Amino acid sequence: MSPLSLAGLGGPELLIILAIVLLMFGGTRLAGLGKSTGRAIREFKEETKNLHPDPKAVGNAEQKPAADEVKGTAEVHDAEIVDPENKKDH
């Protein structure tokens, strides 16, 4: 099932919409609009490819377990015990 059939748009409806858009914008302006839209889509796709590294390269990267990176834990020397139920000021 195509997305257009979900909206109830078939061939005749699309032709009517195209004719209305052509009358509103004109042929030359519509061509320029299509060209700029295509350019924007192409640039968007190129930029999204640059955001995501190659999946094969990511899989080959050396990964260390998180436990190896932990050097130790912090030691608490002085701590104050606070009772949240006790509303007195210290």
HUSUL-V471780 format. One record per backbone hydrogen bond with DSSP energy under -0.5 kcal/mol. CO is the residue of the C=O (numbers start at 1). NH is the residue of the N-H. If there is no record, write none. Layout:
# HUSUL-V471780
co=[CO:CO]
nh=[NH:NH]
This chain:
# HUSUL-V471780
co=[2:3:4:8:10:11:12:13:14:15:16:17:18:19:20:21:22:26:27:28:29:30:31:32:33:34:35:36:37:38:39:40:41:42:43:44:45:46:47:48:51:54:55:56:57:58:65:65:66:66:67:69:75:80:81:82:83:85]
nh=[6:7:9:10:14:15:16:17:18:19:20:21:22:23:24:25:26:30:31:32:33:34:35:36:37:38:39:40:41:42:43:44:45:46:47:48:49:50:51:52:53:58:59:60:61:61:68:69:69:70:70:71:77:82:83:84:86:87]
